[in-house]
Structures are given as structure tokens and as C-alpha cells.
Amino acid sequence: MKAFLEGSRAVAEVVKLCKPGVISAYPITPQTHIVEELAQFVANGEINAQFINVESEHSAASVVLGAEATGVRSYTATSSQGLFLMMEVIFNIAGMRLPLVLTDANRAISAPINIWNDQQDSITLRDSGWIQLYAEDVQEAADLHLIAYRIAEDKTMMLPVMVCMDGFILTHGIETVDIPSQEQADKFLPPYKPLYKLDPENPISMGLLADPDFYMETRFAIDQTLKDALVLIPKVTAEFAKVFSRTYNGLIEEYRTKDAERVIVAMGSVCGTIKEVIDELRAKGKKVGLLKITSFRPFPAQQIYDALKNIPKVAVLDKSLSLGSYTPLTADIKAVFFGKSKKPEVISSFVAGLGGRDITKDSIKEIFRLLTSKERSCEYIDLKPELLKESYE
């Protein structure tokens, strides 16, 4: 069914099709519309689930942890400071190998207070043991939730998945979206049958104290499973394509890269803008392209290497920072080529869009223009020097 929907409504419609038994969340802009819609679905009897109201994001995460631990498919959503308030529980969910799906409506981090989009919140939790998938548009954001449950609940995986969609740009943007039927969703996503759960009839313990004789092996196991996800994710997206006739690789997407001389690497909704600029520049004979990263964790290093090894000049566009160090996506991209004989001549770092500042087509053209023979360690696009001068006077 095709419908003209706000991104949040589209996500809520697909989550409904996934039939979670427990939903718990605390409202925070720009995530609120997703769980408002789900609460209404529960109240209307459109979904057979418990919607549990809580007093904070920490409590919401704790509720869905408990629900997953008892073998119930569960769901939550959050954003920015709310994700950080969940942080303690986020690490526990991964450590307990619970296949939860969470939507993060990406939003800048305080202070100063900012409710607009960048990707600092989820990027900061990149080492939590969660799979992180980044959506370019509303259709992909909605589809990734079905894909996320299939990945998370796979018996070889049993790890949580965070679906990241740019706040306001995607959560409040309105697009024509193909919402699957319940029959299609059921064909792709079977009922959840957990490998283990808390059950008085067959008691087990979860989240026990692990002393130095045991702890390292638990982290090793998660790390190895995330590497296995690099094989599983394309298999799941291939199955998705058979059912829904929409194709995603799930790890990366190459756009006009085969003969490109300059390529931008990016994640999220900005990829749509980059594609438009590429088409315009291609019409003028410029050999430019895009490498879109969908899976930031696990990081698809080999796939990225294969896509970029013959590209002379590569720009990495980050919508986040690692303050005092290299920008996060850039650091990972450069690590891919460390010690390799075949690699781009230039890998330059660019930061844009922090706190929701518009990344326009002119911004992207400027990145392509600056991508020359000189490697740039960190160039801020559309920075306002006059504001910096005022702040230090």
C-alpha cells in the first residue's frame, strides 16, 4: 500500500507489522511522533501489545530489557539525551544478548541545547555492542525495522539493532512510502522464538557477575558475532528484496563510483542531497560518486576497501565529532587503508551539518571542489568565523 506519510508514522506502521508484545518509551523531540502513533495503535486495538508508560528513558530501556529477557519481542525509540540516559541499559542489553530493536531519531547533544539533527548521539554509542544501521530516506527507515528484527533475532546473532534516522529531516519529512501488508511482513518476519528466556519452569540467570577469568570471553564473543553480521546482513536484505521488491545491500551502497575520480563517503539523509549533486556534476562531465555507509557497526571494512581502493580522491563527510581526535567515520575509513599498498591518493575529512545546520547542494559542491591533491585533516563546511570571533572577544 502506497501512502503519503510522515516518516515517524511510516516507522510506526512498520513496527506495528512486526508485532512487538511490549513497547515502552519516553517522549523526546524529535522521536515523540513514533511512539505517539504506536500508543494510539495499542489503544485502538490495532496491535496486541502492552504500551508501558515510564518516567524516563532509563526506565523505558529497562522495561524492554526485561520484556526481551522473558522472550517477548519488544521495541523502544529515543533520541539525543534520551539515548544517553539509556546508556547503562544499552550496554546491558547487548551484553545479555537480547535482540531488541530501537529507533534513534538522530539529534545533536547538549550543551548548548539543540533539538536539530546531527549524528553525535548514536555515533557516541558505536562501541556498545549494538548493530547500527543508518537510513537515507523514509522508505529505507521504515524497511530497516523489518530487516532489523530479522537480523537481531537470527539464532546466530541474538544482538540488538539500532535503526538511526535523521531527526526532523526523516522523522517529520513526508514522503510517498510503500507500507507492506501484514501477510508480506509475516512471510518475511516469523514469530519470535527465543533461544533462551527467563522462565520459572526452566530457570536460568542473565547478566551475572563475570570475574577476570570470564569477562574477556564475553566481549570477544560479541565482537566475533558482529563480524559474522557482515555476512548475515546482505543475506537478510536479499531475502527482503524477494518479498518486497526493494533492494538494499545493508552494508554499503555505491552510487556512480565505477569510473569516479572523486567520491564522498557519508551516512544518512545527506546521501540523497549528494546523489542530486553528483547527477548535476556528471551532466557537466565531472567524474564524481558516492559511497553510502548503511552499517556503521559492524563496520564493513572489506566492502569499503573494495569500493574505494581505485578511487584517487576520497572525501569523508561526518555529521559528528570525536572532540580532540579524528572525526569518527574518517578515522574508520583511514583505518581501512592503513598499511595497504593500493589506496586513494587523498582521504580528506569534512564536518558539516552539526546541530542541524543545512547541508545544501552548494555545501556538497564545495566539498568536491576542496577535494584536490591536498589532504585535509578536518575541514568544517559552512562554518561562521564571525561567530567564533565574537565568542572569544
C-alpha positions in Angstrom: 0.0 0.0 0.0 1.5 3.3 -1.0 0.7 6.3 1.2 1.9 9.9 1.7 3.2 9.7 5.3 5.4 11.5 7.8 8.5 9.5 8.5 7.5 8.8 12.1 4.1 7.4 11.0 5.8 5.2 8.4 8.1 3.7 11.0 5.2 3.2 13.5 3.2 1.4 10.8 6.1 -1.0 10.1 6.8 -1.6 13.7 3.1 -2.5 14.1 3.5 -5.1 11.4 6.5 -6.6 13.4 4.0 -7.4 16.2 6.0 -6.4 19.3 4.4 -7.6 22.5 5.9 -4.8 24.7 6.5 -1.2 23.7 7.9 1.3 26.2 9.3 4.8 25.5 9.6 8.3 27.0 8.8 11.2 24.7 11.7 13.3 23.4 11.9 15.5 20.4 12.1 14.5 17.5 11.3 10.9 18.4 7.9 11.6 20.0 5.6 11.1 17.0 6.8 7.5 16.5 5.7 6.3 19.9 2.6 8.5 20.0 1.4 6.6 16.9 2.2 3.3 18.4 0.4 4.2 21.7 -2.6 5.1 19.6 -2.4 1.7 17.7 -2.3 -0.1 21.1 -5.3 2.0 22.4 -7.3 1.3 19.3 -6.6 -2.5 19.5 -4.7 -2.4 16.2 -1.8 -4.1 17.8 -1.8 -6.7 20.5 0.8 -5.2 22.8 1.4 -3.6 26.1 2.4 0.0 25.9 4.2 0.8 29.2 4.4 4.4 30.3 7.5 5.3 32.2 9.1 8.3 33.9 12.4 8.3 31.9 14.3 6.8 29.1 16.4 4.8 31.5 13.2 3.2 32.7 11.9 2.6 29.2 15.1 0.8 28.3 14.9 -1.3 31.5 11.3 -2.3 30.7 12.1 -3.6 27.2 15.3 -5.3 28.5 13.0 -7.2 31.0 10.5 -8.0 28.3 13.1 -9.3 25.9 14.6 -11.3 28.7 11.3 -13.1 29.2 11.1 -14.0 25.5 8.8 -11.2 24.2 9.6 -9.2 21.1 9.9 -5.6 22.2 10.5 -2.1 20.9 11.6 1.3 22.0 12.7 4.6 20.5 14.6 7.6 21.7 16.9 10.5 20.7 19.9 12.5 21.9 20.0 13.0 25.7 17.4 10.2 26.0 19.7 7.8 24.3 22.4 8.8 26.8 20.1 8.4 29.7 19.6 4.8 28.4 23.3 4.3 28.1 23.8 2.0 31.1 21.0 -0.3 29.9 22.1 -0.1 26.3 25.3 -1.8 27.2 23.4 -4.4 29.3 21.0 -5.3 26.5 23.9 -6.1 24.2 25.9 -7.9 26.9 22.9 -10.1 27.7 22.5 -10.9 24.0 18.9 -9.6 23.8 17.6 -8.9 20.2 15.8 -5.6 20.8 15.2 -3.1 18.1 15.5 0.6 18.9 14.9 3.6 16.7 17.2 6.6 17.3 15.9 9.8 15.8 19.3 11.3 15.5 19.7 14.7 17.3 22.5 16.9 18.5 23.8 16.6 22.1 23.7 19.3 24.7 25.1 21.7 25.8 24.2 24.1 24.3 20.7 22.7 24.0 19.9 21.8 20.4 16.9 19.8 19.1 18.0 19.6 15.5 19.8 16.8 13.6 23.3 15.5 13.6 24.5 12.0 14.3 26.5 12.6 17.5 24.1 10.6 19.8 24.3 7.2 18.1 27.9 7.6 17.0 28.9 8.1 20.6 27.4 4.7 21.4 29.1 3.0 18.5 31.1 0.7 20.8 28.1 -0.6 22.8 27.8 -3.9 21.0 24.7 -2.9 19.0 24.3 -3.2 15.3 23.8 0.3 13.9 22.0 0.9 10.6 21.6 4.4 9.0 18.7 5.3 6.7 18.9 7.6 3.7 15.1 8.3 3.3 11.8 7.5 4.9 11.2 4.3 2.8 14.6 2.9 3.9 14.0 3.9 7.5 10.7 2.0 7.6 12.1 -1.0 5.8 15.1 -1.2 8.0 12.9 -2.1 11.0 11.7 -5.3 9.4 15.3 -6.1 8.4 16.5 -5.2 11.9 14.2 -7.7 13.7 15.2 -10.4 11.2 18.9 -9.7 11.9 18.6 -9.3 15.7 16.5 -12.5 16.2 18.6 -14.7 13.9 19.8 -17.6 16.1 23.4 -16.9 15.1 23.2 -13.3 16.1 21.0 -12.5 19.2 22.2 -8.9 19.3 20.2 -5.7 19.4 19.9 -3.4 16.4 19.7 0.4 16.4 17.9 1.9 13.4 19.2 5.5 13.0 17.1 8.1 11.1 18.0 11.8 10.9 15.7 13.7 13.2 13.2 16.1 11.6 14.7 15.5 8.2 13.3 12.0 8.1 11.1 11.7 11.3 9.0 14.7 10.2 9.6 14.7 6.5 6.7 13.5 4.4 7.3 11.1 1.5 5.3 8.5 -0.5 6.0 5.2 1.2 5.2 1.7 0.3 3.8 0.1 3.5 3.9 -3.7 3.3 0.8 -5.8 4.0 0.6 -7.9 7.2 0.8 -11.0 5.0 4.1 -9.8 3.5 5.5 -8.9 6.8 4.6 -12.3 8.3 6.2 -14.0 5.4 9.5 -12.2 6.0 9.5 -12.0 9.8 8.2 -15.1 11.6 7.1 -15.1 15.2 9.9 -14.7 17.7 11.1 -17.9 19.2 13.9 -17.0 21.7 16.9 -19.3 22.2 16.7 -18.5 25.9 14.4 -16.7 28.3 13.7 -16.2 32.0 11.2 -19.0 32.8 10.4 -20.4 36.3 9.9 -23.8 34.7 13.4 -23.8 33.2 15.4 -21.3 35.3 18.5 -19.5 34.0 20.4 -16.4 35.1 21.3 -13.4 32.9 23.8 -10.6 33.4 25.8 -12.4 36.1 29.0 -11.2 37.7 31.9 -12.2 35.5 35.3 -12.0 37.1 38.6 -11.7 35.2 38.5 -15.4 34.4 35.4 -15.0 32.2 34.7 -11.4 31.2 37.1 -11.1 28.3 35.4 -14.0 26.5 32.0 -12.3 26.7 33.4 -9.3 24.8 35.3 -11.5 22.3 32.0 -13.4 21.6 30.1 -10.1 20.8 32.9 -8.9 18.6 33.0 -12.1 16.7 29.2 -12.1 16.3 29.3 -8.6 14.9 31.8 -9.7 12.3 29.5 -12.6 11.4 26.8 -10.0 10.9 28.7 -8.7 7.9 27.8 -12.0 6.2 24.2 -12.2 7.6 23.1 -8.7 6.8 23.3 -9.0 2.9 21.6 -12.4 3.1 18.7 -10.8 5.0 18.4 -7.9 2.7 18.5 -10.3 -0.3 15.5 -12.1 1.2 13.8 -8.8 1.8 14.2 -8.0 -1.9 12.5 -11.2 -2.9 9.4 -10.4 -0.7 9.1 -6.7 -1.2 11.0 -6.0 -4.5 13.1 -3.3 -2.9 16.8 -3.8 -2.9 19.3 -2.9 -0.2 22.8 -4.3 0.4 22.5 -3.4 4.1 26.2 -2.6 4.4 27.1 -0.1 1.7 25.7 1.4 -1.5 27.8 2.6 -4.4 26.4 5.4 -6.5 28.2 6.2 -9.7 31.6 5.1 -8.3 32.9 2.8 -11.0 34.8 5.4 -13.1 34.8 8.2 -10.4 37.8 10.3 -9.7 36.3 11.9 -6.6 34.0 10.2 -4.1 32.2 11.3 -1.0 31.6 8.8 1.8 28.6 9.6 4.0 25.8 8.2 6.1 22.1 9.1 6.5 19.8 11.6 4.7 22.6 13.7 3.3 23.2 10.9 0.8 20.1 12.0 -1.1 21.5 15.5 -1.5 24.9 14.2 -2.5 23.3 12.0 -5.2 21.5 15.1 -6.7 24.8 17.0 -6.8 26.5 14.0 -8.4 23.9 13.8 -11.2 24.3 17.6 -11.9 28.1 17.4 -12.0 28.1 14.2 -14.1 26.0 16.1 -16.6 28.9 18.5 -16.8 31.4 15.8 -17.3 32.7 15.6 -13.7 33.6 12.0 -12.6 32.2 12.0 -9.1 30.4 9.5 -6.9 29.1 8.5 -3.5 29.8 5.6 -1.1 26.9 5.4 1.3 27.5 3.6 4.6 24.4 1.9 5.9 26.0 -0.4 8.5 28.3 1.7 10.7 28.5 -1.2 13.2 29.6 -3.7 12.2 31.9 -1.7 10.1 32.2 -3.3 6.6 35.9 -2.7 6.1 36.5 -5.1 3.3 33.5 -3.9 1.3 34.6 -0.3 1.7 38.2 -1.2 0.7 36.9 -2.9 -2.5 34.7 0.1 -3.3 37.4 2.8 -2.8 40.8 1.2 -3.5 40.9 2.5 -7.1 39.4 6.0 -6.3 42.1 8.7 -6.5 40.4 11.2 -4.1 38.0 10.4 -1.3 36.2 12.9 1.0 34.6 11.6 4.2 31.6 13.6 5.4 31.0 13.4 9.2 27.9 14.8 11.0 29.6 14.1 14.3 32.8 14.7 16.1 35.3 12.9 18.3 36.4 16.0 20.2 40.2 16.3 20.3 40.7 13.4 17.9 39.9 12.4 14.3 36.2 12.5 13.2 34.6 9.1 13.7 33.8 8.0 10.2 37.0 9.4 8.8 39.1 7.5 11.4 37.4 4.2 10.4 37.8 4.9 6.7 41.5 5.7 7.1 42.0 2.6 9.2 40.6 0.5 6.3 43.6 1.6 4.1 46.3 1.6 6.8 49.2 -0.5 5.6 47.6 -1.2 2.2 49.7 -0.6 -1.0 46.5 0.1 -3.1 44.6 3.0 -1.7 43.3 6.5 -2.6 45.9 9.3 -3.1 43.9 11.6 -0.8 41.5 10.9 2.0 40.2 14.2 3.4 37.9 14.8 6.3 35.0 17.2 6.3 32.5 18.1 9.0 29.0 19.5 8.2 25.5 19.7 9.5 26.2 19.9 13.2 23.2 21.0 15.2 21.0 20.8 12.2 22.8 23.4 10.0 21.7 22.9 6.4 23.9 20.8 4.2 22.9 22.3 0.8 23.8 21.3 -2.7 26.4 24.2 -2.6 27.9 22.6 0.6 28.4 19.3 -1.3 29.8 21.1 -4.4 32.3 22.9 -2.1 33.4 19.5 -0.7 34.0 18.2 -4.2 35.9 21.5 -5.1 38.1 21.2 -2.0 38.9 17.6 -2.7 42.1 18.3 -4.5 45.7 17.0 -4.3 45.9 18.4 -0.7 44.8 16.1 2.1 42.6 17.9 4.7 42.7 16.5 8.2 39.5 18.3 9.2 37.6 21.0 7.2 34.4 22.5 8.6 31.9 23.2 5.9 29.7 26.4 6.2 31.5 27.4 9.5 30.8 31.0 10.5 34.1 32.6 11.5 32.4 35.8 12.7 30.6 33.8 15.4 33.9 32.4 16.6 35.4 35.8 16.8 32.5 37.1 18.8 32.8 34.2 21.3 36.4 34.9 22.1 36.2 38.7 22.4 
